[in-house]
Amino acid sequence: MRKLVMFVLTGVLWFHFCDHVYAAEIESAEAVTSEADAVSDAADSEILSENDTSVIIPMNDIPARQLGISDVYKANPYNDFKNLNLPAQITQQGNYYFIVDTYNDQVLYSSDLWKPMNEWRVMDRKLNKPHAIASDGEMYLVVDTDNNRVLCYEYINGRFQNTQRFDNIGTRPHYIQYDAASESFFVWSSVTGDMYIIKRLPEYNYMYIKEIRHIYELDGFYVRSFSIEGDEVLFPSGNNAYMIVADKETLRVKNQYPVPKEICGMAFVKKIGNYYYMTVSTDDKLSHNSARMVRTPDLQSLSLGLYEDVTGYFQGMRVPYYIDVINGSYYVTSHGSKKSVYKFNVVEDMIMNVETVH
């Protein structure tokens, strides 16, 4: 049995990097918060299950920190940034469209996808490089990446209010997806191999951490996201240079697929029709010069460099990031150019109706 070390008190390995910089340093840690203590205590409790590639760690339903709620009716302010700055995600959650405007440190929302950016409202701007948002229809959870937090919002008195918070969520939590089948939020810590399973107590909308599913194969590698595909979780390649298909319930590795170094710095992968679509942010040297969007019907063929580069369908695309589906169409964000959000359709595996949204 492998020994899983959840928290290291003698030193903490922090990965200070973004898509432009990747560096590591070790700092002394002389104190931890009460919430970190609680997570550490939970990690010492009974292990539910373990196999050669993953382990499930019960968290004893650790609750989110409850925050104050204002009874004053007051709308969220309008966005005053002229342009999006490295947006990671565009998605529809409930009645609103959201753009996670990563390098403007904000999340925007609107009831109309096509409104100009100055007519979108700011859900929150007290963030540090957020990357994704997900909702179950009641609670809206945002991964506050460089603060290592997950913030929970409710729409109350005419605006989104941050009513709950989870601190110390791994290292750079990078992506979140709500899984309706298990009524759970899956939150990915991008370099520790930890998937936090967060659930909601319906009667009071209280959020809590149910468990952590740790995948040994990705511990220490920078992997930007995941995609739930039925009863499996698909992880794009990071600096590990291979993709992983894992069991959704346990994160047990079912398959590994090596990928060429020029496309190993993937941001996202999604199955659309008979193809796997992959957005590539960097190569193994973290250079954006290799950024592109590719697809393949067979992940096994990637190791031979057999894939189709579809970036040419998206005029002006520079560095594509996350892909979401909204009302039957697909949307992909891009940064590094004037065009930030693209819409497209896939009909019988043909890419069609490509247009720029923002």
N, C-alpha and C positions, 0 to 999 in steps of 0.2 A: 504494500500500500504506500502510495506516495504521501509525503507530508505536505499539507497545504498551509502556507503561512499567510494569514489574512492581513495582519498589521505588524510592521516591524518597528519596535520602539527605539532600537539603537541607531537606526538610520532610515530615512525614507528616500526611495528612489523616485525622483520626480522626472517626468519627461516633459521638458519645456520646449514644445515645438508646435508649429502649426503647419499648414501646407507649404510654407516657405522655408521654415527652419526646423531642424530636428536635432536636438542636443540633449544630453542627459547629465545630471549632476546629483550627488548625494549630499543631503543636508542632515544635520543632527536634529532630532525631534525630542524636546524636553518635556512637552506637555501635549495632551490630547483632550478633545472636548468630551463632555459627558455622552454625546451621541456616538462618538467613536468608541468609547468604552462599552456602550451598550451593544454595538455591532460586534466588537471583539468578544464580549461575553457570549453572545449568541453563537459565534463561530466555534466556541469551545463546547457547545452542547451536542447532543446526539446527531450524528451524520445519518441522513435518511438513506442515501444510496451512493455507491461509488463504483465506477468501473475503470477500465484502463485509460480512458480519455477524459472523464469528467466526474464531477461530484456535486451533489445537492446539499447545501448547507441551510438548515432551518434558521430563520431569523426571529422566531417567537413573536411574530406579528408586531414588529417594531413600528410604532406610530409616527406619523409626520409631526413636526412641530406646528402647533396651532398658532395662527397669527390673527391680528385684529381685523375686524370687518367694519367698514364705515357705513352708516345708515343714510349718509347724505347722497342724494341723487346728483351724479356728476359724470358726464361722458368722458371717455378717454380722449386725450388731445389728438389733434391731427399731426400727421407726419410732416416734419419740416426739413427733412433731407431731400435734396433734389433727385439724387440717384441712389439706387441700391448699391451696397458695397459688399461684394462676395456673398450673395445670398446662397444659403445651403439648400433651402426647401421651400416649395410652394405646395399647399395642400388645402383640401376642404375638410373642415371638422364641424359637424353640426350645420348651423345656418350661415357660417362665415368661411371666407377664404383667408388663409394665413400665409404670410411670407416671413420666413426666418431670415432676417437681414443681418447676417452674422457679424460682419465687420463694422456695422453701425451699432452693434450691441443692442439690438432691439428686435421685437416681434411685432409685425403689422397685421391688421385684419381689416376686412371690408365685406359688405354684403354683395358687392358687385366686383367681379374679377377684373373688369376692364376699366375701372376708374383710374384716373391719373394718380400717380404715387402721392401727391400732396393732399389727396382726398381720402387716403387710407388713414386709419386711426392706429395709435400706438398702444398695443396691449401692455407692453412694459419696456422700459429702456434702462432699468437698473440691472443689466446683465453683462456678462463677460464672454463674448464669442459663443452665443447660443447656436445650436445646430439643428434642432428638430422639435416638433410639437406633435402631440397625439391627444385624442379625447375619446371618452366613452359616451359622450352626449351630455354628461353632467359636469365632470371635471376635465380641465384642460391642463396637461402636464408638459412642461418645457424643460429640456435638458440645458442647463446653464453651464456650458462645457468647462470654461476655464475657471469657474468658481467651484467645480466639482459638486454641483447641486442639481436637484430636481425641484422646480417650483410648481406649485399646484394653484390653479386659478378657477374661480367661479364667476359667472356673469350675474352680478348683484347690483341693484339700484342704477341701472343704465351703463354699467361699465364692468370690465374685467378686473377683478380684485384678487391679489395674491393672498389666499387664505391659509395655505399650508406650505411647508417646506421640508425637504430632506437634505441634510448636509452630509458631507463625506461619502458621496456616492462614487466609489472607485476613484479612478484617475481619468480625467477628461471624458465624462460621459458624453457620447457622441451621437447617439441615435435612440429613438423611442418609437415603439409601435404598439397599438392596442390590439389585443387578440380577443375578438368577441367570443370565440369558442370556449376559452377558459376564463373569460371576464377578467383579464389581467393585462397590465401594462408591462411590456418587456423593455428594460432600459439597459443599454450596452455601455460598459466601461471600456474605452477604446484600447487600453494597453494592458489591462490586468486579466483579461479572459473571463470577466465576471458579467453575468446577466442577472440583473436585479428584477425580481418579480414583485410588482406592486399591485395591490388590490384595493378596492373601495368597500367600506362598510355602508351599504345603501341607506340605512335608516338615518345616518347622520352625515353622509358624505365624507367620513373620516378615511384618510388614506393610510396604508400601512405596508411595510415590506414583509412579504410572506416568506421568501427564501431567496438564496443566491445560487444560481447554477453556474458552476465554474468549469470552464473547458481548458484543460491543461495545454492543449495544442496551441492555444492563442495567448497564453500568459507571457507577457513581455514583448508582444508584437503590436504594431500600430495597425489596427483594423477599424475602418471608419464607420461601418454600419452592419446591418444584417437585413434579411428579408424573410418573413414567415411565409412559407409556401406549403399550405396544407398542414401536415403533421411533421414537417421538416423546417429547419432554419438554414438558410443559405448565407454563408459569409463570403464577401468578396475578398480578393487577395490584398494583403498589406505588404509590409516589408518582410513577411514570411515567404512570399512568392508562391503561394498556393491557395486555392479556394477550398472551402470545407462545406460539406453537407452534413448536418447534425440532426439528431432526433430532437423534436421540439420540447418534449417533456423532461429530458435528461441532459441534453446537449452531448450525448454520446456521439462520437464521430462515426459516420456511416461511410463517407467517401472523402478522399482528398484528390485535388486536381492541380498539378503544377502548372504555372503560367510563365511565359517569357518575361524577362526582366523589364522590357520596355513598356509592359502594361501591368506590372505587378502592383502599382500604387493606385488600386481601384478605390472609388468612392462608394459605388453602389452596384448591385446586380439585381435584376428582376426578370422573371420569366414572363414573356409576352408571346402568346401564340405558341409556336414551335421553337422559338429562339430564346436564348438568355441574352439580355441586353446588359452591357457593362459600361459604366462611365469610368474613365481613367483620369485621375487627377495628376499623377506623377509616375515617373519610372522608379527604378530602384535607387537612383541617385537623388530622388525628390525634386527632379526637374519637371516644370510644367511644359517644357518643350515637347514632351511625349503625350500631353493631354489629348484625349480623343474619346469618342463613343464607338464601341464595337459590339458585335453580336456573333453568336455561334449557336447552332442547333445541338452541339455536343461538347460538353465541358472537357471531355477527355482529349479532344483534338487541340485544345489550347496549348498544350505542351509542345506541339509541333508547329506552333505559330499559325495555325489554321483558324482564322477568324476574319470577319468582314468589317472593315472600317466604314461606319455610316455617318461620320461627322459631316461629310459633304452635303447631306440632306439639310443641315441646319446652318444656314448662311450666317457667318460671323461668330459662330460658336468658338469659344476659346478653351475654357476649362469646365466641362460639365460636372454636375454633382449628383444630387438625389433625383430620382424619378418617382412621381406619384400619379395615380389615376383619379380623374375627376369627371364624373358623369360620362363615363365611357371613353374619354379621351385621355391621352397621356401628356404629362407636363414634366419638363426637365429644366433645372436651373443651370446657369452658367456664369462664370465670373472671368474678369480679365478683358472684357470688351463692353461695348455700349449695350448690346443685347443681353438681357439677364434671364428671361423666362421664355421658353418655347412650348408651343402646344403642337401635338401631332397625333395622328391616328395610325393604327396598324390593321390592315384589312388583308386577310389571307397571306399574312407574313410580308406584306408590302407596306413600307412607310409612306404615308400619304398626308395631305392637307397640313403641311408644316407651316406654322405662322408664328410670328413674334407677339407675345402678350405684353411684355415690358422690356 
